[in-house]
Amino acid sequence: MDVMISLVRTIDGQDQKLNAGSVASGAGVVYGNEIHVLTANHVCDYSDVVGPAEQMGYAPTIKISAIDVTGERHSLEIVKPNEEADLCLLKGKK
């Protein structure tokens, strides 16, 4: 599973893009016809990148994806993070 963050800010009408690339990666379990991934919550927490980027005027776009055993990439969204247990449930569609 990869978390990708793209950052864009506009100065004098010009968009400046900064691709931070993969800022986190982790393992998970894919289950069922829908994709359910259970991973560590620290993989889903990218506040250390987003906060400073916003202070510099960037608007972050966060993309989370998982690659299944066939090599197909699936977009995911966070369903339920649990900081205390360091777990994060993500969901996507096949």
N, C-alpha and C positions, 0 to 999 in steps of 0.2 A: 504494500500500500504506500502511496506517495502523496504528500501534501505539496502542492505547487502554489506559489504566490507570485502574482504579477503586480507590479506597482506602477501607477500612472499619476503624474501631476501635470497641471497645465500652467505654463508661465507665458504671459503675453500672447495668449491664444494658441500656443504650441504645446502639444502633448509630449511629455518626456516619459518614456517607458523605461522601467528598470525591472528586469526579470530576475527575481531572487532565486529562481530555480527550485529544486526540491529542498524544502526546509525541514522535512521530517519524513521518515519512512518507518514502517513497522510491519509486523506479521499480523495476520488475522485469520479467522475461519469463515469461509463462504458457505452458506447453508440455504437450501431451498430454491424455489423458482425465482423468488426475489433474492436479492443479495443482502445478506445480513453479515456484517463484519464486526467481530468483537476484538478490540485491540486495547492497548494501554492508553489511558487518557492523556499522558504527556505527548503522545503522537498527534492528538487532536488539538492540543493547546499551542497556538502560534502567536499568543499575545506579545511575546518578546520581540517579534518581528513587526506585527501590525501596529502596536502602540507607537514606537519610534518612527515608523514610516508615516503615520498620520500626522505626527508632530512636524515632520518635514514637508507636509503638504501633499503626500501621496494618497491616492484612493486605492486600497488594496483589493484585489480580486483573488479569492481563495478557491482552489480546485482540489478536491480530494478524489483520488481514484484508486481502484484495486485492479490487479491483473490476475485473472483466473488461471487454472492449470492449462487451458488451451492457448493462453497468450492474449486473450481478449481483454481490453481495458474497459472498466465500468466506472461511471461517475457515481460518487457517494455523497450523502449528506449526513450530518451528525444528527442522531435521534436523541441520544441521552448520554451526556458525559457524567462521570462520577469521579470527582477529584479525590475524595477520601479513599476509595478503593482502587484508584488509578486504572479505571476501566472506561471505555468509550464504545458505545454501540453506534454503528453507522448502517445506513440502508441505501440500496440502489435497485435498479431494475435491470433485468437481463435483456 
